[in-house]
Amino acid sequence: MSEAECPSSTEIDVIIPEQAFLYETETLEYILCKPKLLPLKSVSLEKLEKMQKEANEKIKANREIDQSTESRDKPCTDNAWRKILW
């Protein structure tokens, strides 16, 4: 390699400050990222709500079944039936 092609042979101008320090101020800039969408409810909260809803539906169904069996098994005390039987 010749001297012109060699990177070590290039001369660098040295700047020496006479009265103060030599430094470069770097300004900070914001880097904007793509916004991340967060769910309003977490997955575990949604699962809990689903389980509670299913439990409430089962309780309601059981109550309806109990009420229908009680009304069927309940003896009739209506006055109209008493009149027919007497």
KOLMARTOR-624868 format. One record per residue: x, y, z of N, C-alpha, C, O in turn; residue in one letter. Coordinates in pm, whole numbers, plus 50000, padded with zeros to 5 digits. Layout:
BEGIN
XYZXYZXYZXYZA...
//
This chain:
BEGIN
500834988350000500005000050000500885012550000501935013050063M500415021949930501165034549927500775043150046499835039950118S501505053850067501245062650181499895069650170499285072750272E499415072350049498155079350029496965070450068495945075450114A497095057450050496015048250081495995043950227494955039550276E497065045050296497165040550434496425050350526496735062250524C495455045550607494705054450693495535060450806495205071150857P496605053750847497425058850957498295070650914498805077950999S498465072450786499325083250739498585096550726499205106850701S497225096450743496485109050733496725117250858496765111950969T496865130050840497115138950954495795144451007494905147950930E495695145251137494505150451203494895163751269495895164651340I494075173951243494335186951304493925186251451492795182551483D494815189851537494555189751680494145203851721494825213651689V493035204651792492555217651839492785218151989492245210052065I493585227552031493865229152173493225242252219493565252952167I492305241452315491665253852362492665262252442493495256952516P492555275152428493485283952498492955288152635493735290052728E491605289652649491095294852775490105285452845489925286652966Q489465276452777488405268452839488515253952792489345250352710A487635245952850487585231952810486915230752675486045238752639F487305220952601486695218352472485765206352488486205195352522L484485208352465483515197552477482355200152383482175211252332Y481605189952362480435190952274479195187552356479135177152422E478215196452351476975193552424476065185352335475885188152216T475505175252395474615166452320473205168452373472955167352493E472295171252284470915173252326470175159952321470335151952228T469355157852423468575145552428467315147352345466665157752350L467005137252271465805137552188464935125552224465435114852257E463635127652215462695116852242462655107352124462685111452008Y462575094752156462395084552053460985079252070460675072752169I460145082051974458755077851983458595063751929458995060751817L458015055352011457765041451972456305039851933455465048351961C456035028951871454675025651834453865023351962454325016352051K452665029151972451895027452095451445012952114451095006052018P451465008652239451044995052271449654995652332449435002752430K448734988252276447364988052327447264977952440447624966252424L446794982652554446634973952669445154970752687444304979452668L444844958452723443434955052744442884962152868443624964652963P441594965252864440974971652980440844961953096440944965853212L440634949253064440544938953167441614928453139441904925153024K442194923353245443194912953227442514899753193441314898053214S443284890653143442754877553104442234870153227441174863853222V442974870953336442534863853458441234869753512440384862453563S441064883053502439824889353548438644884953461437554882553512L438874883853331437804879153241437424864753274436244861353272E438404856253304438114842353341437314841853471436364834053482K437684850153569436954850553695435514854653674434604848553730L435294864953594433934869653567433124858953496431934857253523E433754851653404433064840953332432654829853429431544824653422K433574826153521433264815853619432124820153711431244812153742M432124832753753431054837753840429724837753768428694834353826Q429734841653641428504841853563427934827853548426724825753564K428794818053518428344804153505427794798953638426784791853640E428454802353748427974797853880426604803953911425724797053962A426424816753879425124823153902424034816853817422904815153863N424364813253693423374806653605422984793053661421814789353656E423954785453713423654772353771422774773753895421834766053913K423074783553979422264785854099420844789554060419884784554119I420704798053961419374802253916418594790353860417404788853887K419264781853782418604770053725418164760553837417064755053832A419024758553937418674749854050417484755354127416614747654169N417424768354146416284774454217414994772454139413954769354197R415064774054007413864772053924413384757653932412184755153939E414314748153932413944734053943413324731254079412314724254088I413924736754186413394734754321411994740654333411114734554394D411774752354278410464758754286409414750754210408274749554255Q409774745254096408804737554018408444724454090407294720254085S409404718054155409104705654227408314708554354407454700554391T408564719754420407814723254541406364726254507405464722154581E406124733254399404744736754363403974724254320402754723654339S404634714454264403974702154221403664693354342402614687054348R404584692854439404414684454558403534691054664403054684154754D403334703754656402574711254756401094707554748400514707754640K400474704154862399044700754859398204713154831398554724254871P397144711054762396274722054723395404726154842394714717754899C395434738754879394624743754991393644754154943393164762455021T393344753854817392424763654759390994760754805390604749154816D390214771154832388834769654879387944762954774386994756054811N388234764754647387424758654542387484743454551386474736754532A388644737954580388774723454593388034718454716387474707454715W388034726254821387304722154941385814721154914385144711954962R385304730654838383864730554807383494718354722382424712554739K384394714654632384104703254546384114690354628383274681654608I385044689154720385154677054800384034675954902383714664754941L383414686654949382334686155049381074684254981380024683555046W
//
